[in-house]
Amino acid sequence: MARAIFKRAVRWELIESSLFTGLRVGSQANPDRSAYVSRETIRAVLDACPDAEWRSTHRDRSH
């Protein structure tokens, strides 16, 4: 995302060059980083949120 923001800033002439120019992008597919989070764990996290605002930003997206 930052790469796209800097690219747009260069296009709009807000900056002269991007810090990300020439930087290789890593693979977005890495099965070793995949993890299953059970509904019970999600529920426990939501229950631990201090208020509704926190719960709304960490809502259950499991369905």
PQR file of N, CA, C, O and H, with PARSE charges and radii, in Angstrom:
ATOM      1  N   MET A   1       0.821  -1.179   0.000 -0.4000 1.5000
ATOM      2  CA  MET A   1       0.000   0.000   0.000 -0.0000 2.0000
ATOM      3  C   MET A   1       0.877   1.258   0.000  0.5500 1.7000
ATOM      4  O   MET A   1       0.606   2.202  -0.742 -0.5500 1.4000
ATOM      5  N   ALA A   2       1.900   1.270   0.811 -0.4000 1.5000
ATOM      6  CA  ALA A   2       2.776   2.451   0.860 -0.0000 2.0000
ATOM      7  C   ALA A   2       3.421   2.697  -0.497  0.5500 1.7000
ATOM      8  O   ALA A   2       3.603   3.841  -0.913 -0.5500 1.4000
ATOM      9  H   ALA A   2       2.120   0.503   1.413  0.4000 1.0000
ATOM     10  N   ARG A   3       3.764   1.608  -1.181 -0.4000 1.5000
ATOM     11  CA  ARG A   3       4.374   1.738  -2.504 -0.0000 2.0000
ATOM     12  C   ARG A   3       3.438   2.497  -3.448  0.5500 1.7000
ATOM     13  O   ARG A   3       3.877   3.382  -4.183 -0.5500 1.4000
ATOM     14  H   ARG A   3       3.616   0.679  -0.843  0.4000 1.0000
ATOM     15  N   ALA A   4       2.156   2.149  -3.426 -0.4000 1.5000
ATOM     16  CA  ALA A   4       1.165   2.806  -4.287 -0.0000 2.0000
ATOM     17  C   ALA A   4       0.991   4.277  -3.913  0.5500 1.7000
ATOM     18  O   ALA A   4       0.843   5.130  -4.788 -0.5500 1.4000
ATOM     19  H   ALA A   4       1.800   1.430  -2.830  0.4000 1.0000
ATOM     20  N   ILE A   5       1.010   4.566  -2.631 -0.4000 1.5000
ATOM     21  CA  ILE A   5       0.865   5.955  -2.169 -0.0000 2.0000
ATOM     22  C   ILE A   5       2.035   6.803  -2.662  0.5500 1.7000
ATOM     23  O   ILE A   5       1.841   7.912  -3.161 -0.5500 1.4000
ATOM     24  H   ILE A   5       1.130   3.873  -1.921  0.4000 1.0000
ATOM     25  N   PHE A   6       3.240   6.278  -2.520 -0.4000 1.5000
ATOM     26  CA  PHE A   6       4.416   7.026  -2.971 -0.0000 2.0000
ATOM     27  C   PHE A   6       4.426   7.172  -4.491  0.5500 1.7000
ATOM     28  O   PHE A   6       4.824   8.215  -5.010 -0.5500 1.4000
ATOM     29  H   PHE A   6       3.397   5.377  -2.114  0.4000 1.0000
ATOM     30  N   LYS A   7       3.993   6.134  -5.208 -0.4000 1.5000
ATOM     31  CA  LYS A   7       3.927   6.215  -6.668 -0.0000 2.0000
ATOM     32  C   LYS A   7       2.967   7.322  -7.097  0.5500 1.7000
ATOM     33  O   LYS A   7       3.256   8.087  -8.017 -0.5500 1.4000
ATOM     34  H   LYS A   7       3.670   5.286  -4.786  0.4000 1.0000
ATOM     35  N   ARG A   8       1.838   7.396  -6.428 -0.4000 1.5000
ATOM     36  CA  ARG A   8       0.858   8.443  -6.745 -0.0000 2.0000
ATOM     37  C   ARG A   8       1.417   9.824  -6.399  0.5500 1.7000
ATOM     38  O   ARG A   8       1.207  10.779  -7.147 -0.5500 1.4000
ATOM     39  H   ARG A   8       1.603   6.775  -5.681  0.4000 1.0000
ATOM     40  N   ALA A   9       2.124   9.937  -5.281 -0.4000 1.5000
ATOM     41  CA  ALA A   9       2.708  11.224  -4.889 -0.0000 2.0000
ATOM     42  C   ALA A   9       3.717  11.711  -5.922  0.5500 1.7000
ATOM     43  O   ALA A   9       3.801  12.910  -6.188 -0.5500 1.4000
ATOM     44  H   ALA A   9       2.295   9.162  -4.673  0.4000 1.0000
ATOM     45  N   VAL A  10       4.487  10.790  -6.510 -0.4000 1.5000
ATOM     46  CA  VAL A  10       5.420  11.166  -7.580 -0.0000 2.0000
ATOM     47  C   VAL A  10       4.630  11.632  -8.797  0.5500 1.7000
ATOM     48  O   VAL A  10       4.958  12.652  -9.403 -0.5500 1.4000
ATOM     49  H   VAL A  10       4.419   9.816  -6.294  0.4000 1.0000
ATOM     50  N   ARG A  11       3.592  10.885  -9.153 -0.4000 1.5000
ATOM     51  CA  ARG A  11       2.777  11.248 -10.322 -0.0000 2.0000
ATOM     52  C   ARG A  11       2.156  12.627 -10.146  0.5500 1.7000
ATOM     53  O   ARG A  11       2.072  13.399 -11.101 -0.5500 1.4000
ATOM     54  H   ARG A  11       3.325  10.056  -8.660  0.4000 1.0000
ATOM     55  N   TRP A  12       1.724  12.937  -8.938 -0.4000 1.5000
ATOM     56  CA  TRP A  12       1.105  14.239  -8.657 -0.0000 2.0000
ATOM     57  C   TRP A  12       2.147  15.325  -8.387  0.5500 1.7000
ATOM     58  O   TRP A  12       1.802  16.468  -8.089 -0.5500 1.4000
ATOM     59  H   TRP A  12       1.793  12.310  -8.162  0.4000 1.0000
ATOM     60  N   GLU A  13       3.429  14.952  -8.495 -0.4000 1.5000
ATOM     61  CA  GLU A  13       4.552  15.866  -8.296 -0.0000 2.0000
ATOM     62  C   GLU A  13       4.591  16.462  -6.887  0.5500 1.7000
ATOM     63  O   GLU A  13       5.004  17.605  -6.689 -0.5500 1.4000
ATOM     64  H   GLU A  13       3.709  14.023  -8.737  0.4000 1.0000
ATOM     65  N   LEU A  14       4.152  15.661  -5.919 -0.4000 1.5000
ATOM     66  CA  LEU A  14       4.251  16.074  -4.515 -0.0000 2.0000
ATOM     67  C   LEU A  14       5.647  15.782  -3.971  0.5500 1.7000
ATOM     68  O   LEU A  14       6.138  16.464  -3.072 -0.5500 1.4000
ATOM     69  H   LEU A  14       3.817  14.733  -6.079  0.4000 1.0000
ATOM     70  N   ILE A  15       6.273  14.753  -4.537 -0.4000 1.5000
ATOM     71  CA  ILE A  15       7.652  14.390  -4.206 -0.0000 2.0000
ATOM     72  C   ILE A  15       8.379  14.099  -5.514  0.5500 1.7000
ATOM     73  O   ILE A  15       7.748  13.815  -6.532 -0.5500 1.4000
ATOM     74  H   ILE A  15       5.874  14.198  -5.268  0.4000 1.0000
ATOM     75  N   GLU A  16       9.710  14.172  -5.483 -0.4000 1.5000
ATOM     76  CA  GLU A  16      10.492  13.956  -6.705 -0.0000 2.0000
ATOM     77  C   GLU A  16      10.674  12.486  -7.036  0.5500 1.7000
ATOM     78  O   GLU A  16      10.664  12.102  -8.205 -0.5500 1.4000
ATOM     79  H   GLU A  16      10.222  14.403  -4.657  0.4000 1.0000
ATOM     80  N   SER A  17      10.840  11.668  -6.011 -0.4000 1.5000
ATOM     81  CA  SER A  17      11.046  10.241  -6.261 -0.0000 2.0000
ATOM     82  C   SER A  17      10.491   9.438  -5.089  0.5500 1.7000
ATOM     83  O   SER A  17      10.295   9.947  -3.985 -0.5500 1.4000
ATOM     84  H   SER A  17      10.848  11.980  -5.061  0.4000 1.0000
ATOM     85  N   SER A  18      10.251   8.179  -5.374 -0.4000 1.5000
ATOM     86  CA  SER A  18       9.699   7.284  -4.365 -0.0000 2.0000
ATOM     87  C   SER A  18      10.808   6.503  -3.677  0.5500 1.7000
ATOM     88  O   SER A  18      11.788   6.109  -4.309 -0.5500 1.4000
ATOM     89  H   SER A  18      10.410   7.765  -6.270  0.4000 1.0000
ATOM     90  N   LEU A  19      10.647   6.287  -2.399 -0.4000 1.5000
ATOM     91  CA  LEU A  19      11.586   5.453  -1.649 -0.0000 2.0000
ATOM     92  C   LEU A  19      11.517   4.003  -2.113  0.5500 1.7000
ATOM     93  O   LEU A  19      12.441   3.225  -1.875 -0.5500 1.4000
ATOM     94  H   LEU A  19       9.851   6.608  -1.885  0.4000 1.0000
ATOM     95  N   PHE A  20      10.427   3.644  -2.772 -0.4000 1.5000
ATOM     96  CA  PHE A  20      10.185   2.267  -3.167 -0.0000 2.0000
ATOM     97  C   PHE A  20      10.645   1.949  -4.589  0.5500 1.7000
ATOM     98  O   PHE A  20      10.541   0.800  -5.020 -0.5500 1.4000
ATOM     99  H   PHE A  20       9.677   4.276  -2.965  0.4000 1.0000
ATOM    100  N   THR A  21      11.147   2.933  -5.323 -0.4000 1.5000
ATOM    101  CA  THR A  21      11.622   2.703  -6.682 -0.0000 2.0000
ATOM    102  C   THR A  21      12.776   1.708  -6.650  0.5500 1.7000
ATOM    103  O   THR A  21      13.747   1.890  -5.917 -0.5500 1.4000
ATOM    104  H   THR A  21      11.231   3.866  -4.973  0.4000 1.0000
ATOM    105  N   GLY A  22      12.658   0.661  -7.449 -0.4000 1.5000
ATOM    106  CA  GLY A  22      13.710  -0.349  -7.522 -0.0000 2.0000
ATOM    107  C   GLY A  22      13.632  -1.414  -6.447  0.5500 1.7000
ATOM    108  O   GLY A  22      14.394  -2.380  -6.483 -0.5500 1.4000
ATOM    109  H   GLY A  22      11.869   0.513  -8.045  0.4000 1.0000
ATOM    110  N   LEU A  23      12.739  -1.261  -5.503 -0.4000 1.5000
ATOM    111  CA  LEU A  23      12.589  -2.245  -4.437 -0.0000 2.0000
ATOM    112  C   LEU A  23      11.760  -3.410  -4.943  0.5500 1.7000
ATOM    113  O   LEU A  23      10.663  -3.213  -5.467 -0.5500 1.4000
ATOM    114  H   LEU A  23      12.120  -0.476  -5.474  0.4000 1.0000
ATOM    115  N   ARG A  24      12.269  -4.612  -4.794 -0.4000 1.5000
ATOM    116  CA  ARG A  24      11.548  -5.792  -5.254 -0.0000 2.0000
ATOM    117  C   ARG A  24      10.445  -6.142  -4.270  0.5500 1.7000
ATOM    118  O   ARG A  24      10.621  -6.075  -3.053 -0.5500 1.4000
ATOM    119  H   ARG A  24      13.160  -4.773  -4.369  0.4000 1.0000
ATOM    120  N   VAL A  25       9.319  -6.511  -4.824 -0.4000 1.5000
ATOM    121  CA  VAL A  25       8.173  -6.897  -4.005 -0.0000 2.0000
ATOM    122  C   VAL A  25       8.271  -8.384  -3.712  0.5500 1.7000
ATOM    123  O   VAL A  25       8.521  -9.186  -4.613 -0.5500 1.4000
ATOM    124  H   VAL A  25       9.176  -6.566  -5.812  0.4000 1.0000
ATOM    125  N   GLY A  26       8.076  -8.748  -2.463 -0.4000 1.5000
ATOM    126  CA  GLY A  26       8.110 -10.149  -2.086 -0.0000 2.0000
ATOM    127  C   GLY A  26       6.847 -10.875  -2.497  0.5500 1.7000
ATOM    128  O   GLY A  26       5.850 -10.257  -2.870 -0.5500 1.4000
ATOM    129  H   GLY A  26       7.873  -8.097  -1.731  0.4000 1.0000
ATOM    130  N   SER A  27       6.900 -12.173  -2.426 -0.4000 1.5000
ATOM    131  CA  SER A  27       5.746 -13.001  -2.765 -0.0000 2.0000
ATOM    132  C   SER A  27       4.630 -12.791  -1.756  0.5500 1.7000
ATOM    133  O   SER A  27       4.875 -12.708  -0.553 -0.5500 1.4000
ATOM    134  H   SER A  27       7.710 -12.675  -2.123  0.4000 1.0000
ATOM    135  N   GLN A  28       3.412 -12.705  -2.249 -0.4000 1.5000
ATOM    136  CA  GLN A  28       2.259 -12.541  -1.367 -0.0000 2.0000
ATOM    137  C   GLN A  28       1.701 -13.892  -0.933  0.5500 1.7000
ATOM    138  O   GLN A  28       0.845 -13.952  -0.050 -0.5500 1.4000
ATOM    139  H   GLN A  28       3.213 -12.773  -3.227  0.4000 1.0000
ATOM    140  N   ALA A  29       2.175 -14.970  -1.541 -0.4000 1.5000
ATOM    141  CA  ALA A  29       1.688 -16.309  -1.218 -0.0000 2.0000
ATOM    142  C   ALA A  29       2.744 -17.040  -0.406  0.5500 1.7000
ATOM    143  O   ALA A  29       3.788 -17.420  -0.937 -0.5500 1.4000
ATOM    144  H   ALA A  29       2.870 -14.920  -2.258  0.4000 1.0000
ATOM    145  N   ASN A  30       2.480 -17.233   0.861 -0.4000 1.5000
ATOM    146  CA  ASN A  30       3.394 -17.955   1.726 -0.0000 2.0000
ATOM    147  C   ASN A  30       2.567 -18.848   2.641  0.5500 1.7000
ATOM    148  O   ASN A  30       2.112 -18.398   3.693 -0.5500 1.4000
ATOM    149  H   ASN A  30       1.632 -16.924   1.292  0.4000 1.0000
ATOM    150  N   PRO A  31       2.366 -20.104   2.260 -0.5600 1.5000
ATOM    151  CA  PRO A  31       1.524 -20.998   3.051  0.2800 2.0000
ATOM    152  C   PRO A  31       2.013 -21.186   4.489  0.5500 1.7000
ATOM    153  O   PRO A  31       1.215 -21.498   5.372 -0.5500 1.4000
ATOM    154  N   ASP A  32       3.299 -21.003   4.732 -0.4000 1.5000
ATOM    155  CA  ASP A  32       3.818 -21.153   6.093 -0.0000 2.0000
ATOM    156  C   ASP A  32       3.309 -20.067   7.029  0.5500 1.7000
ATOM    157  O   ASP A  32       3.343 -20.228   8.249 -0.5500 1.4000
ATOM    158  H   ASP A  32       3.948 -20.750   4.015  0.4000 1.0000
ATOM    159  N   ARG A  33       2.837 -18.962   6.460 -0.4000 1.5000
ATOM    160  CA  ARG A  33       2.327 -17.866   7.287 -0.0000 2.0000
ATOM    161  C   ARG A  33       0.819 -17.949   7.486  0.5500 1.7000
ATOM    162  O   ARG A  33       0.245 -17.144   8.220 -0.5500 1.4000
ATOM    163  H   ARG A  33       2.809 -18.832   5.469  0.4000 1.0000
ATOM    164  N   SER A  34       0.178 -18.907   6.845 -0.4000 1.5000
ATOM    165  CA  SER A  34      -1.266 -19.077   6.987 -0.0000 2.0000
ATOM    166  C   SER A  34      -1.577 -19.712   8.331  0.5500 1.7000
ATOM    167  O   SER A  34      -0.848 -20.581   8.809 -0.5500 1.4000
ATOM    168  H   SER A  34       0.644 -19.561   6.248  0.4000 1.0000
ATOM    169  N   ALA A  35      -2.654 -19.272   8.922 -0.4000 1.5000
ATOM    170  CA  ALA A  35      -3.054 -19.833  10.211 -0.0000 2.0000
ATOM    171  C   ALA A  35      -4.572 -19.866  10.296  0.5500 1.7000
ATOM    172  O   ALA A  35      -5.250 -18.968   9.796 -0.5500 1.4000
ATOM    173  H   ALA A  35      -3.247 -18.567   8.533  0.4000 1.0000
ATOM    174  N   TYR A  36      -5.091 -20.886  10.921 -0.4000 1.5000
ATOM    175  CA  TYR A  36      -6.518 -21.002  11.147 -0.0000 2.0000
ATOM    176  C   TYR A  36      -6.816 -20.452  12.535  0.5500 1.7000
ATOM    177  O   TYR A  36      -6.156 -20.816  13.508 -0.5500 1.4000
ATOM    178  H   TYR A  36      -4.540 -21.615  11.328  0.4000 1.0000
ATOM    179  N   VAL A  37      -7.796 -19.587  12.622 -0.4000 1.5000
ATOM    180  CA  VAL A  37      -8.219 -19.040  13.911 -0.0000 2.0000
ATOM    181  C   VAL A  37      -9.650 -19.510  14.139  0.5500 1.7000
ATOM    182  O   VAL A  37     -10.550 -19.203  13.357 -0.5500 1.4000
ATOM    183  H   VAL A  37      -8.332 -19.291  11.832  0.4000 1.0000
ATOM    184  N   SER A  38      -9.843 -20.247  15.205 -0.4000 1.5000
ATOM    185  CA  SER A  38     -11.165 -20.812  15.476 -0.0000 2.0000
ATOM    186  C   SER A  38     -12.156 -19.728  15.890  0.5500 1.7000
ATOM    187  O   SER A  38     -11.770 -18.642  16.323 -0.5500 1.4000
ATOM    188  H   SER A  38      -9.112 -20.496  15.840  0.4000 1.0000
ATOM    189  N   ARG A  39     -13.437 -20.047  15.747 -0.4000 1.5000
ATOM    190  CA  ARG A  39     -14.478 -19.116  16.200 -0.0000 2.0000
ATOM    191  C   ARG A  39     -14.353 -18.847  17.697  0.5500 1.7000
ATOM    192  O   ARG A  39     -14.613 -17.735  18.158 -0.5500 1.4000
ATOM    193  H   ARG A  39     -13.750 -20.929  15.396  0.4000 1.0000
ATOM    194  N   GLU A  40     -13.958 -19.856  18.442 -0.4000 1.5000
ATOM    195  CA  GLU A  40     -13.804 -19.686  19.890 -0.0000 2.0000
ATOM    196  C   GLU A  40     -12.722 -18.653  20.206  0.5500 1.7000
ATOM    197  O   GLU A  40     -12.892 -17.824  21.099 -0.5500 1.4000
ATOM    198  H   GLU A  40     -13.747 -20.759  18.068  0.4000 1.0000
ATOM    199  N   THR A  41     -11.621 -18.707  19.478 -0.4000 1.5000
ATOM    200  CA  THR A  41     -10.543 -17.736  19.684 -0.0000 2.0000
ATOM    201  C   THR A  41     -10.998 -16.340  19.284  0.5500 1.7000
ATOM    202  O   THR A  41     -10.724 -15.365  19.985 -0.5500 1.4000
ATOM    203  H   THR A  41     -11.482 -19.381  18.753  0.4000 1.0000
ATOM    204  N   ILE A  42     -11.690 -16.249  18.161 -0.4000 1.5000
ATOM    205  CA  ILE A  42     -12.212 -14.950  17.724 -0.0000 2.0000
ATOM    206  C   ILE A  42     -13.154 -14.385  18.776  0.5500 1.7000
ATOM    207  O   ILE A  42     -13.070 -13.206  19.118 -0.5500 1.4000
ATOM    208  H   ILE A  42     -11.913 -17.041  17.592  0.4000 1.0000
ATOM    209  N   ARG A  43     -14.045 -15.217  19.288 -0.4000 1.5000
ATOM    210  CA  ARG A  43     -14.999 -14.784  20.312 -0.0000 2.0000
ATOM    211  C   ARG A  43     -14.249 -14.320  21.560  0.5500 1.7000
ATOM    212  O   ARG A  43     -14.614 -13.302  22.148 -0.5500 1.4000
ATOM    213  H   ARG A  43     -14.113 -16.175  19.010  0.4000 1.0000
ATOM    214  N   ALA A  44     -13.210 -15.045  21.974 -0.4000 1.5000
ATOM    215  CA  ALA A  44     -12.437 -14.663  23.161 -0.0000 2.0000
ATOM    216  C   ALA A  44     -11.770 -13.302  22.965  0.5500 1.7000
ATOM    217  O   ALA A  44     -11.728 -12.488  23.887 -0.5500 1.4000
ATOM    218  H   ALA A  44     -12.914 -15.872  21.497  0.4000 1.0000
ATOM    219  N   VAL A  45     -11.253 -13.060  21.770 -0.4000 1.5000
ATOM    220  CA  VAL A  45     -10.624 -11.762  21.482 -0.0000 2.0000
ATOM    221  C   VAL A  45     -11.664 -10.656  21.547  0.5500 1.7000
ATOM    222  O   VAL A  45     -11.426  -9.614  22.158 -0.5500 1.4000
ATOM    223  H   VAL A  45     -11.287 -13.721  21.020  0.4000 1.0000
ATOM    224  N   LEU A  46     -12.820 -10.876  20.921 -0.4000 1.5000
ATOM    225  CA  LEU A  46     -13.878  -9.864  20.944 -0.0000 2.0000
ATOM    226  C   LEU A  46     -14.370  -9.609  22.367  0.5500 1.7000
ATOM    227  O   LEU A  46     -14.633  -8.466  22.740 -0.5500 1.4000
ATOM    228  H   LEU A  46     -13.013 -11.722  20.424  0.4000 1.0000
ATOM    229  N   ASP A  47     -14.493 -10.665  23.154 -0.4000 1.5000
ATOM    230  CA  ASP A  47     -14.934 -10.507  24.546 -0.0000 2.0000
ATOM    231  C   ASP A  47     -13.919  -9.725  25.379  0.5500 1.7000
ATOM    232  O   ASP A  47     -14.284  -9.072  26.356 -0.5500 1.4000
ATOM    233  H   ASP A  47     -14.280 -11.594  22.851  0.4000 1.0000
ATOM    234  N   ALA A  48     -12.650  -9.794  24.989 -0.4000 1.5000
ATOM    235  CA  ALA A  48     -11.601  -9.085  25.728 -0.0000 2.0000
ATOM    236  C   ALA A  48     -11.493  -7.613  25.325  0.5500 1.7000
ATOM    237  O   ALA A  48     -10.810  -6.837  25.994 -0.5500 1.4000
ATOM    238  H   ALA A  48     -12.354 -10.325  24.194  0.4000 1.0000
ATOM    239  N   CYS A  49     -12.158  -7.225  24.239 -0.4000 1.5000
ATOM    240  CA  CYS A  49     -12.122  -5.821  23.812 -0.0000 2.0000
ATOM    241  C   CYS A  49     -12.789  -4.943  24.868  0.5500 1.7000
ATOM    242  O   CYS A  49     -13.841  -5.310  25.393 -0.5500 1.4000
ATOM    243  H   CYS A  49     -12.713  -7.855  23.695  0.4000 1.0000
ATOM    244  N   PRO A  50     -12.200  -3.790  25.189 -0.5600 1.5000
ATOM    245  CA  PRO A  50     -12.706  -2.962  26.280  0.2800 2.0000
ATOM    246  C   PRO A  50     -14.050  -2.280  26.012  0.5500 1.7000
ATOM    247  O   PRO A  50     -14.765  -1.947  26.957 -0.5500 1.4000
ATOM    248  N   ASP A  51     -14.404  -2.067  24.742 -0.4000 1.5000
ATOM    249  CA  ASP A  51     -15.670  -1.382  24.469 -0.0000 2.0000
ATOM    250  C   ASP A  51     -16.146  -1.681  23.051  0.5500 1.7000
ATOM    251  O   ASP A  51     -15.476  -2.379  22.289 -0.5500 1.4000
ATOM    252  H   ASP A  51     -13.823  -2.337  23.974  0.4000 1.0000
ATOM    253  N   ALA A  52     -17.313  -1.139  22.713 -0.4000 1.5000
ATOM    254  CA  ALA A  52     -17.928  -1.400  21.409 -0.0000 2.0000
ATOM    255  C   ALA A  52     -17.071  -0.885  20.254  0.5500 1.7000
ATOM    256  O   ALA A  52     -17.053  -1.489  19.182 -0.5500 1.4000
ATOM    257  H   ALA A  52     -17.857  -0.572  23.332  0.4000 1.0000
ATOM    258  N   GLU A  53     -16.364   0.223  20.465 -0.4000 1.5000
ATOM    259  CA  GLU A  53     -15.518   0.757  19.394 -0.0000 2.0000
ATOM    260  C   GLU A  53     -14.431  -0.242  19.022  0.5500 1.7000
ATOM    261  O   GLU A  53     -14.185  -0.488  17.842 -0.5500 1.4000
ATOM    262  H   GLU A  53     -16.379   0.713  21.336  0.4000 1.0000
ATOM    263  N   TRP A  54     -13.789  -0.810  20.018 -0.4000 1.5000
ATOM    264  CA  TRP A  54     -12.766  -1.822  19.759 -0.0000 2.0000
ATOM    265  C   TRP A  54     -13.383  -3.033  19.068  0.5500 1.7000
ATOM    266  O   TRP A  54     -12.821  -3.555  18.105 -0.5500 1.4000
ATOM    267  H   TRP A  54     -13.989  -0.611  20.977  0.4000 1.0000
ATOM    268  N   ARG A  55     -14.530  -3.476  19.554 -0.4000 1.5000
ATOM    269  CA  ARG A  55     -15.171  -4.644  18.944 -0.0000 2.0000
ATOM    270  C   ARG A  55     -15.532  -4.375  17.488  0.5500 1.7000
ATOM    271  O   ARG A  55     -15.455  -5.279  16.657 -0.5500 1.4000
ATOM    272  H   ARG A  55     -14.987  -3.051  20.336  0.4000 1.0000
ATOM    273  N   SER A  56     -15.925  -3.143  17.171 -0.4000 1.5000
ATOM    274  CA  SER A  56     -16.305  -2.840  15.789 -0.0000 2.0000
ATOM    275  C   SER A  56     -15.107  -2.887  14.849  0.5500 1.7000
ATOM    276  O   SER A  56     -15.267  -3.188  13.667 -0.5500 1.4000
ATOM    277  H   SER A  56     -15.988  -2.409  17.847  0.4000 1.0000
ATOM    278  N   THR A  57     -13.922  -2.596  15.350 -0.4000 1.5000
ATOM    279  CA  THR A  57     -12.736  -2.643  14.501 -0.0000 2.0000
ATOM    280  C   THR A  57     -12.120  -4.036  14.460  0.5500 1.7000
ATOM    281  O   THR A  57     -11.255  -4.312  13.628 -0.5500 1.4000
ATOM    282  H   THR A  57     -13.792  -2.351  16.310  0.4000 1.0000
ATOM    283  N   HIS A  58     -12.556  -4.902  15.347 -0.4000 1.5000
ATOM    284  CA  HIS A  58     -12.037  -6.273  15.405 -0.0000 2.0000
ATOM    285  C   HIS A  58     -13.186  -7.268  15.276  0.5500 1.7000
ATOM    286  O   HIS A  58     -13.146  -8.344  15.873 -0.5500 1.4000
ATOM    287  H   HIS A  58     -13.258  -4.677  16.023  0.4000 1.0000
ATOM    288  N   ARG A  59     -14.205  -6.917  14.505 -0.4000 1.5000
ATOM    289  CA  ARG A  59     -15.417  -7.726  14.456 -0.0000 2.0000
ATOM    290  C   ARG A  59     -15.176  -9.101  13.844  0.5500 1.7000
ATOM    291  O   ARG A  59     -14.208  -9.333  13.120 -0.5500 1.4000
ATOM    292  H   ARG A  59     -14.237  -6.043  14.020  0.4000 1.0000
ATOM    293  N   ASP A  60     -16.081  -9.979  14.160 -0.4000 1.5000
ATOM    294  CA  ASP A  60     -16.031 -11.367  13.704 -0.0000 2.0000
ATOM    295  C   ASP A  60     -16.340 -11.424  12.213  0.5500 1.7000
ATOM    296  O   ASP A  60     -17.458 -11.119  11.798 -0.5500 1.4000
ATOM    297  H   ASP A  60     -16.867  -9.791  14.748  0.4000 1.0000
ATOM    298  N   ARG A  61     -15.365 -11.811  11.413 -0.4000 1.5000
ATOM    299  CA  ARG A  61     -15.551 -11.926   9.959 -0.0000 2.0000
ATOM    300  C   ARG A  61     -15.544 -13.393   9.543  0.5500 1.7000
ATOM    301  O   ARG A  61     -15.226 -13.713   8.398 -0.5500 1.4000
ATOM    302  H   ARG A  61     -14.457 -12.060  11.750  0.4000 1.0000
ATOM    303  N   SER A  62     -15.889 -14.268  10.453 -0.4000 1.5000
ATOM    304  CA  SER A  62     -15.771 -15.697  10.169 -0.0000 2.0000
ATOM    305  C   SER A  62     -16.958 -16.274   9.422  0.5500 1.7000
ATOM    306  O   SER A  62     -16.905 -17.440   9.030 -0.5500 1.4000
ATOM    307  H   SER A  62     -16.148 -14.008  11.383  0.4000 1.0000
ATOM    308  N   HIS A  63     -18.038 -15.511   9.202 -0.4000 1.5000
ATOM    309  CA  HIS A  63     -19.164 -16.097   8.477 -0.0000 2.0000
ATOM    310  C   HIS A  63     -19.156 -15.639   7.069  0.5500 1.7000
ATOM    311  O   HIS A  63     -20.028 -16.023   6.290 -0.5500 1.4000
ATOM    312  H   HIS A  63     -18.081 -14.564   9.521  0.4000 1.0000
TER
END
